[in-house]
């Protein structure tokens, strides 16, 4: 019985673990005003490390967290701080500023790694 419960827990956790691992890597897109946005994401457990560049400016990131296919973080750029939420689905991320909501989401695509 105990092994059955462990196997069931593992099977139920797999989609969440795969989604979290699926966030790792470089993502690219455009802001609504046409600026390039590039994000490098690294998941460690429920923590998310983010490097975000918008145009030529890099944002300071804090409080990166992952829960299943959803992630959150706070970015400071240009003297202001904004909270962000995003959802990953395959090779696509929908991300938005919390004060604007999902209707104002931008789409980021998994970027192909640079060839050396």
DAWOJO-V494183 format. One record per pair of residues at least 12 apart in sequence whose ideal C-beta (glycine too) atoms are under 10 Angstrom apart, sorted by the first residue. I is the first residue (numbers start at 0). J is the second residue. Records with the same first field share a line. If there is no record, write none. Layout:
BEGIN
I: J / J
END
This chain:
BEGIN
14: 67 / 68
15: 65 / 66 / 67 / 68
16: 42 / 67
17: 68
18: 42 / 65 / 66 / 67 / 68 / 69 / 70 / 86 / 87 / 88 / 89
19: 42 / 43 / 44 / 45 / 47 / 65 / 66 / 67 / 68 / 70 / 87
20: 42 / 65
21: 40 / 42 / 68 / 87 / 88 / 89 / 90 / 92 / 109
22: 38 / 40 / 41 / 42 / 47 / 49 / 65 / 68 / 70 / 85 / 87 / 92 / 109
23: 39 / 40 / 41 / 42 / 43 / 47 / 48 / 109
24: 38 / 39 / 40 / 41 / 42 / 90 / 109 / 110 / 111 / 112
25: 37 / 38 / 39 / 40 / 50 / 107 / 108 / 109 / 110 / 111 / 112 / 113
26: 38 / 39 / 40 / 49 / 51 / 85 / 87 / 90 / 91 / 92 / 94 / 106 / 107 / 108 / 109 / 110
27: 52 / 92 / 107 / 108 / 109 / 110 / 111
28: 91 / 92 / 93 / 94 / 105 / 106 / 107 / 108 / 110
29: 53 / 105 / 106 / 107
30: 53 / 54 / 105
31: 99 / 103 / 104 / 105
32: 53 / 54
33: 54
34: 52 / 53 / 54 / 55 / 56
35: 52 / 53 / 54 / 55
36: 51 / 52 / 53 / 54 / 58 / 94 / 105 / 107
37: 50 / 51 / 52 / 53 / 54 / 57 / 107 / 110
38: 50 / 51 / 52 / 53 / 58 / 60 / 72 / 74 / 83 / 85 / 92 / 94 / 107 / 110
39: 51 / 52 / 110
40: 63 / 65 / 70 / 72 / 85 / 87 / 92 / 107
41: 63
42: 63 / 64 / 65 / 70
43: 63 / 65
44: 64 / 65
45: 63 / 64 / 65 / 66 / 67 / 70
46: 62 / 63 / 64 / 65
47: 60 / 62 / 63 / 64 / 65 / 66 / 70 / 71 / 72 / 85
48: 60 / 63 / 72
49: 61 / 62 / 63 / 70 / 72 / 73 / 74 / 83 / 85
51: 72 / 74 / 76 / 83 / 94
52: 76
53: 74 / 76 / 77
54: 76
56: 76 / 77
57: 74 / 76
58: 72 / 73 / 74 / 75 / 76 / 77 / 80 / 81 / 83
59: 73 / 74 / 75 / 76 / 80
60: 72 / 73 / 74 / 75 / 76 / 83
61: 73 / 74 / 75 / 80 / 82
62: 74 / 82
63: 83
65: 85 / 87
67: 86 / 87
68: 85 / 86 / 87 / 88 / 92
69: 84 / 85 / 86 / 87
70: 83 / 84 / 85 / 86 / 87 / 92 / 94
71: 83 / 84 / 85 / 97
72: 84 / 85 / 94
73: 97
74: 96
81: 96 / 97 / 98 / 99
82: 95 / 96 / 97 / 98
83: 95 / 96 / 97 / 99
84: 96 / 97 / 100 / 101 / 104
85: 101 / 104 / 105 / 107
86: 101 / 104
87: 107 / 109
89: 108 / 109
90: 107 / 108 / 109 / 110
91: 106 / 107 / 108 / 109
92: 104 / 105 / 106 / 107 / 108 / 109
93: 105 / 106 / 107
94: 106 / 107
END
